[in-house]
């Protein structure tokens, strides 16, 4: 996160041991230390453009909450944002974002969590790797 110039980290209903997370944060200890816990509604009010991420593609045209743009399209929007405040929301590794959270978003971006080659395992990306892909 810090490698891409992102400075603020917010948690919604966190379920982790912060002291344990610091051990693995390497150069991002200051970002983790400054992270705040908030609600989804409060975070939405603070954000200019609210972007949700999903790995699940829409299986029906009626599921408009899962109609998503690509990570490359999102990168262009953020790049051309002219100083707008963007918030990229990542869900839990196990369940991702639910439709209620996605409904609050201005944009939904699909983060393809399948591996690129057949030689690699088909395990999902971690949140860090997904964010790196999106940015």
C-alpha angles and dihedrals in degrees: 000000000000090000089066096050096257110147111177126063123187128187126207114199093341118204105189142090107258093201090054092047091054089061090063100037095088105178095005098068092115092052091051092045091052094046116122132209114229142151126266091245093051091049091049091054091052096049127086095198117016114204123190124197128217137173092197116090120212111266092191131041086227092066095081091166089069095047099113142178123229124263088248091055090049091050090055092049092050092045092051092042095108097219097320116153109248126193119196112199120204123191130217118293091241102046112008120207121332124227091259091060093043090052089063093056128100090207135016118206125198113227108196104222095183115106120254099232133040091232090068123075119261095235116136122260120261117246090257093053091045092052091047089053092050094048 
